[in-house]
Amino acid sequence: MPTKDEVIEKMYKRFEEGAQRLYKRIKEMPEYNTMGIRVKDIDDWIKRSHLTVKPKFYYKGKFNSFVAPGPKHTYQVDLFNFKYEQTVNFGPGTPTAGIIAVDVFTKETHIVPIKDHKAPSWRDALSAIIAKMGAPKVIMSDQDASVMGNEGSEWFRRHPGIQHTVTRHHASFAERALRMFKYLMYKKIKKDVRPWPEYLSDVLERMNKGRLPIDPDNRVPGDEKTYPRNTTGFTPEEAAKPENWFEAHTNLELKAKHNRKYPVIHVGDHVKVWKQKKALDKENVSDFPDNPVKVKNIIRSLGQTRYIVEGTTIPVLRADLWLHKPGERKDTTPLKGEAYKAPEPYMSWRRVGIRIREHNKAKREEKREEKVAAKDKAKAEKKETRLKTKEMVMAAKGRGAKARAEAAKKYDEELRESLRTRIARLDWRGRPIYR
């Protein structure tokens, strides 16, 4: 006797209709009427069947490749789950999720285990990634609610040198590194079941250095052989060295795809924005819904061009736009975009209170520093005044002593002159007598 899924698949291949119509056809057939097939069963089958759900990487090859200009320029981050033999053997306290970060240029990878999918875990993981790999210029992620929320926005405001770029599709670089990570991790856990963070350092060394960890006591021949990446021609450790940057960038450009040509979009043009299909959408549903919007601004920073369109505050990449109707303009030169300033997200009253307290604390610290600076300045001015007064007193004393010496010298000269000019008188013996 066929199962419910087999019956639904058979009817779908025959008629290719929606859940309601398939349900009516199945109820009309007596051989399937007694199986208890409901509309919910048909909906569940449609959401997970290979006939209705597009493959995960159906868009692969449709877009041009992104090549980072150098190391520590762009990191791509993504969230993943790893539950293989974990909660069953080690209980609910074992971390079953993590955040992976990949340097798009060197393919260097770092993974941080997290206890849940909430925003504080994302914030701590991003800080740990920056501490380990260094601060990049751009962090690219998909539209995860934890990154797009208040905690994530606050973290990026506290790191103004890092620009957050959102991709509407999957994080392809991070997911490719994640497949490699899970392949290596599954091999180790199948051999000896342990919590996966215990194997994390060995797996990351294999991914970043291109070779397995070497045991100095049990070295085997050939264990120092390295396996470079196909895209760069180097292991991530070697690609990070300055002498290999040019060759690694050349290899990336040779393997990159630049087949798709995009018409130039200007400020004021009407465009359609890409939207992901739902699970029950058919082929006649377009990826670009028929609701054109106007381009408000063009942002150019760090070698990327992004677009601000009506109805959204998140910048959109060129691959997500379809030029519907050019706007009115006198020339064909694209207008220069302004620097992008991320809008302030919605904040609860708790978050507003925290921001106000931080602002007041910074103001108090600023006033305290101003008070200390004014006190030091008054002390320096008092010391300078004391030194000037002492110099004036010493100068006055010097002038008085000099005046007294000059007066004594003048008196002495006058005395000598008077003695020489006195008229002499002779006594009875004939000797001179001075007056």
Sequence and secondary structure as in RCSB ss.txt:
>XXXX:A:sequence
MPTKDEVIEKMYKRFEEGAQRLYKRIKEMPEYNTMGIRVKDIDDWIKRSHLTVKPKFYYKGKFNSFVAPGPKHTY
QVDLFNFKYEQTVNFGPGTPTAGIIAVDVFTKETHIVPIKDHKAPSWRDALSAIIAKMGAPKVIMSDQDASVMGN
EGSEWFRRHPGIQHTVTRHHASFAERALRMFKYLMYKKIKKDVRPWPEYLSDVLERMNKGRLPIDPDNRVPGDEK
TYPRNTTGFTPEEAAKPENWFEAHTNLELKAKHNRKYPVIHVGDHVKVWKQKKALDKENVSDFPDNPVKVKNIIR
SLGQTRYIVEGTTIPVLRADLWLHKPGERKDTTPLKGEAYKAPEPYMSWRRVGIRIREHNKAKREEKREEKVAAK
DKAKAEKKETRLKTKEMVMAAKGRGAKARAEAAKKYDEELRESLRTRIARLDWRGRPIYR
>XXXX:A:secstr
   HHHHHHHHHHHH   HHHHHHHHHH HHHHTT   HHHHHHHHHH TTTS  TTTTTTSS     SSTTSEE
EEEEEE  TTSHHHH TTS  EEEEEEETTT  EEEEEESSSSHHHHHHHHHHHHHHH   SEEEE   HHHHSH
HHHHHHHH TTSEEEE SS  HHHHHHHHHHHHHHHHHHHHS   GGGGHHHHHHHHHHSS    SSS  TTTT 
    TTTSS HHHHTSGGGHHHHHHHHHHH           TT EEEE     TT  TTS SS S  EEEEEEEE
ETTEEEEEETT  S EEGGGEEEEE    SSSS               HHHHHHHHHHHHHHHHHHHHHHHHHHH
HHHHHHHHHHHHHHHHHHHHHHHHHHHHHHHHHHHHHHHHHHHHHH   EE TTS EE  
